[in-house]
Amino acid sequence: MAPTLEDLAAEAAARYTAANPLSQASFERSTGFLPGADTRTVNHYAPFPVTIVRGKGARLHDLDGHEYVDFLNDHTAGLYGHSNPVIQAAIATAARNGLTLGGPTPNQQQFAELICERFPSVERVRFTNSGTEANLMAASLARAVTGCDGVLVFDGGYHGGPLSFTGTDRRLNIPFPWIVCDFNDMESAPSLIRELGGELACVLVEPMLGGGGCIPGTHAFLAALRDATQRSGALLIFDEVQTSRLAPGGLQPVFGIHADLTTFGKYLGGGASFGAFGGRADLMDRFDPRRPDHFSHAGTHNNNVLTMAAGLAGLRDLLTPAAVRVLNHRGDALRDALNAVATRLDAPAQVTGRGSIMNVHFQRGPIRRHADLAATPQAARDLFHLEMLLAGIWIARRGFISVSLAHEDEDCDRLVAEFESFLVQHAATIEGRPTP
C-alpha cells in the first residue's frame, strides 16, 4: 500500500528529529519554564522548532549547525534581513546616548515626519510597541469619536493576538461587539454597514489577508467598503502592518483609496518592537494634550530610543521608494515562477499573495476568502514545511513566505528548485492519485 500524506509527514518528522538533537534538548528543557517552550505561538510546530542562534543577511543558523535561507523573515518584520550594518550602527549610536530617556527625541520627530510623508493618508501618527496595540488604539479611537460600539471585521483577518479572526476559538479576543463578514464579499459587508448604521464605529480590514493566507482584497471590494463607510459615518481602518511594504506608500495609493485611519507594525521598526497608528488630523488630534477634551494615550516604551533610531534609519536610508519597487518586483517574479512550476507539473498547488508576501496552498480552484483554504490538507502543509527545513529553506508551517531586501535572485531560484522537487515527489499523493 502506498504511503499516505500522514505517513510521509511522520517520516519527514523522524528525519528532522534525528538532524536536530541539540534543538530538541533545548526545546524539552524550555518547556519547564515556558509553556510550549516559547512565548509566541506562531513559532511552534511539531515535532519541535529548531533553536536559532544567529542571522546574517538572508541566512539563519540553528543550534545544531544548520544554515537556512530565510524566506520567513519573522513574518515580514525582518524586511531588512539580519544584522544590517546601517541599522546596527543607528542602534549602537542611540544606545550610547541612553536607553530610557523619558521624553521626546529628535529621532521620534524625524521618524514621524517621514512616515507622514511616505503614506499619503497619514496626516498625524502615534507610536506604540506593536501592531496589536496599534490596531487596538485605532479601533478604540473610532469607538470613542463616533460614539458607536460595533467593529466590523473579516473571517481570516489577523490584527494581533487579542484581535484574531483566523480560527474558531476567539475567547481571548477583546470583548468588542464584533461583526464578522466574509472577505472579498461584495454583497454582505456593504449591506451590513448600511443596515447597522449608527451602531457601527468602524470597519477594520487588511487590504490583503496576511495570517489568513495572503489573499489579496479586490479593488472593487475595498472600494465598496470605502463607499459604504463614508455613507454610514463609520470609520474605515486599513491594517497595513504587513501590506505597507508592498508599494512605496502602502496599498492605499495603489487602489486610490484613503482610509480614515491606518495601522503599522513589524518591519517599520527596523527589527525592533514597533507599532503605529495614524490618519486624518481631525481624528488623531484628539490625542493632543493641549485640548481640554483630549484622549490619553500611555505607553512607557512607545518612543523607545532603539526603535526610533532603527526605524528611522531603515525607512530613510534603506527602504527608499526605489528599493520598495525592486523588492516587490522580485517577490512578484518569485510567486510567478512558483505558480509556473505548479502549472507545468499540473500539480494541486498555487501561491497567492502580492509583491514580497505570499503563501503556498496545496489545492486547485480559486481562493478569494479564508474559508476556501480548507481544501488544503494539513498533512500537506506539514510535509512541505519539514521538507523545506531539511533542504535549508526557512518558511512558516502554513506555507507563508516573504522576501527581504537581503535576498538575491539565486536565493529565489533555490526556493523554486526545492518547490519543484517537492511537487515532483509528492503532488500525486497530495491529490490522492496513484503514485507514478
CORZIMO-V507521 format. One record per backbone hydrogen bond with DSSP energy under -1.0 kcal/mol. CO is the residue of the C=O (numbers start at 1). NH is the residue of the N-H. If there is no record, write none. Layout:
# CORZIMO-V507521
CO/NH + CO/NH
This chain:
# CORZIMO-V507521
4/8 + 5/9 + 6/10 + 7/11 + 8/12 + 9/13 + 10/14 + 11/15 + 12/16 + 13/17 + 14/18 + 15/19 + 17/20 + 20/24 + 21/25 + 22/26 + 23/27 + 24/28 + 25/29 + 26/30 + 27/31 + 29/32 + 30/33 + 30/34 + 34/37 + 40/43 + 41/44 + 51/63 + 54/61 + 56/59 + 57/82 + 58/70 + 59/56 + 60/68 + 61/53 + 61/54 + 62/65 + 66/62 + 68/60 + 69/71 + 69/394 + 71/402 + 72/76 + 73/78 + 74/77 + 78/81 + 79/405 + 82/57 + 84/88 + 85/89 + 86/90 + 87/91 + 88/92 + 89/93 + 90/94 + 91/95 + 92/96 + 95/98 + 105/109 + 106/110 + 107/111 + 108/112 + 109/113 + 110/114 + 111/115 + 112/116 + 113/117 + 114/118 + 115/119 + 119/122 + 124/279 + 126/277 + 128/275 + 130/134 + 131/135 + 132/136 + 133/137 + 134/138 + 135/139 + 136/140 + 137/141 + 138/142 + 139/143 + 140/144 + 141/145 + 142/146 + 143/147 + 150/201 + 150/202 + 151/179 + 152/204 + 153/181 + 154/157 + 157/165 + 160/163 + 162/174 + 163/159 + 165/156 + 170/173 + 174/176 + 176/178 + 177/151 + 179/153 + 181/155 + 182/185 + 187/191 + 188/192 + 189/193 + 190/194 + 191/195 + 192/196 + 193/197 + 196/199 + 197/200 + 199/150 + 201/235 + 202/152 + 203/237 + 205/239 + 207/217 + 210/213 + 215/209 + 218/222 + 219/223 + 220/224 + 221/225 + 222/226 + 223/227 + 224/228 + 225/229 + 226/230 + 227/231 + 228/232 + 229/233 + 235/203 + 236/260 + 236/261 + 237/205 + 238/240 + 238/263 + 240/244 + 242/245 + 243/246 + 247/250 + 251/255 + 252/256 + 252/257 + 260/280 + 261/238 + 262/278 + 263/240 + 264/276 + 265/268 + 266/269 + 267/270 + 269/272 + 275/128 + 276/264 + 277/126 + 278/262 + 279/123 + 279/124 + 280/284 + 281/285 + 283/286 + 284/287 + 285/288 + 286/295 + 288/291 + 291/294 + 299/302 + 301/304 + 304/308 + 305/309 + 306/310 + 307/311 + 308/312 + 309/313 + 310/314 + 311/315 + 312/316 + 313/317 + 314/318 + 314/319 + 318/320 + 320/324 + 321/325 + 322/326 + 323/327 + 324/328 + 325/329 + 326/330 + 327/331 + 328/332 + 329/333 + 330/334 + 331/335 + 332/336 + 333/337 + 334/338 + 335/339 + 336/340 + 337/341 + 338/342 + 339/343 + 340/344 + 341/345 + 342/347 + 347/349 + 350/361 + 352/359 + 354/357 + 356/403 + 357/354 + 358/401 + 359/352 + 361/350 + 361/363 + 369/372 + 370/373 + 371/374 + 372/375 + 373/376 + 377/381 + 378/382 + 379/383 + 380/384 + 381/385 + 382/386 + 383/387 + 384/388 + 385/389 + 386/390 + 387/391 + 388/393 + 389/392 + 392/69 + 394/71 + 396/399 + 399/360 + 400/396 + 401/358 + 404/407 + 408/412 + 409/413 + 410/414 + 411/415 + 412/416 + 413/417 + 414/418 + 415/419 + 416/420 + 417/421 + 418/422 + 419/423 + 420/424 + 421/425 + 422/426 + 423/427 + 426/430 + 427/431 + 428/433
